[in-house]
Each structure stands twice: as structure tokens, then as C-alpha cells.
Amino acid sequence: MLLPSRLPRYPRLTWLAPFTLLAGCTGVPEGTQPVGDFQIDQYLGQWYEIARLDHGFEEGLECVTAEYTRRADGDIRVVNRGYDPAKGSWESAEGHASFAGDPSVGHLKVSFFGPFYAGYSVLALDESYQHALVAGPDRDYLWILSRDPTLDEPTYTALISQARQLEFPVDELIQVTQDPDACPRAGGSGKPRA
């Protein structure tokens, strides 16, 4: 099924949740296992998207980040941001995440639309929580994330190799621009807006 590139009332970055729910998936891709001994407080903060399997909800977006913070109710606030160079504007979407089961396992469910949830599985994570391999509910969704806008080649290659062993279509991954020259900065703050 082809999805249009824009949902009329909601930002593109919110698309994952409703469509994966309709597909019946808050689970993990078959044959994969989320990381154990997961510490959500170490995972919180900003992550840069280094590579992804592309979809309509992110198509054309660069400088993409995800920021995770604690909510008062104990769930996690999720803010996705990305820059659309064709329009010269930022897109942002806010949602929330909670654990799909055991909080020591890196398997969450993420919602941008009330009761509509999508699976979010951390399949690889270094011990210092500096880079991660994250999947949606099936092998159509995959992201390589880093705490920094760049990821060294050996680490990137190792994550690609791991994703290949898990039978993800790694040849379809696109690298996401995180170049400061391509990512406009917020008004005078010196910090990337994305």
C-alpha cells in the first residue's frame, strides 16, 4: 500500500504510529530481540538520525532528531524534528512512549494519536548509550541513531552488519544529512534547531 507524502492535519513525523497500529504491530520484528538491561534514564536526551529506511512520514527530511524526556506521569515525551530543505522549514511532532512490557527490556510502544501505538525496539545499544539500532514493528522500519551528528565509520559499519544479519534491507538505508551547514540554527542560540 502506498502512503501519501503528507497527512492533511498532522505533521509527517507522526505517521508511524497509526499505520503500524492498523498493521497490528506494537511487537518486535520476527527473529529479533530488544536489548536487555535497558536503562531508560540513560537513553533519555537527544539522538541524531544517522540513517533510516525511508518512508512517506520522513521523506525528504534532513537534520532529523528525536528527543526523549520524562513526563510527569512516568511515561516518556517524544519530540521528533526534521528540516525540509525543499520548503526551507522545520517539522515537529510530539508524542509519548511507554514500555511494552518489562522496563529492563528496550521495547517500547510510541503514540502520536491517543490510543494508536507503534512498536519501538532498541536492537543494539553500546554500553555508554552513544549509538543505537532501532526498529519499528517489522523490517520495514529501521534507524541508526547517535548522540552526535556524526558516527565513526567502524561503528556505522558494525551496525549495518548487525542489521544485515537480522535480515533488514540495509541496501535501502539512506544516510541522513546532519551537516551544520545544511541544518539551520535556532535564532542566535548556536544550537541546532533540529
Stockholm file with secondary structure:
# STOCKHOLM 1.0

chainA/1-194         MLLPSRLPRYPRLTWLAPFTLLAGCTGVPEGTQPVGDFQIDQYLGQWYEIARLDHGFEEGLECVTAEYTRRADGDIRVVNRGYDPAKGSWESAEGHASFAGDPSVGHLKVSFFGPFYAGYSVLALDESYQHALVAGPDRDYLWILSRDPTLDEPTYTALISQARQLEFPVDELIQVTQDPDACPRAGGSGKPRA
#=GR chainA/1-194 SS CCCCSCCSSSCGGGTHHHHHHHTTCCSCCTTCCCCSSCCHHHHCEEEEEEEEECCTTTTTCEEEEEEEEECTTSSEEEEEEEEETTTTEEEEEEEEEEESSCTTSSEEEEEEETTEEEEEEEEEECTTSCEEEEECSSTTCEEEEESSSCCCHHHHHHHHHHHHHTTCCGGGEEECCCCTTTSCBCTTTCSBCC
#=GC SS_cons         CCCCSCCSSSCGGGTHHHHHHHTTCCSCCTTCCCCSSCCHHHHCEEEEEEEEECCTTTTTCEEEEEEEEECTTSSEEEEEEEEETTTTEEEEEEEEEEESSCTTSSEEEEEEETTEEEEEEEEEECTTSCEEEEECSSTTCEEEEESSSCCCHHHHHHHHHHHHHTTCCGGGEEECCCCTTTSCBCTTTCSBCC
//
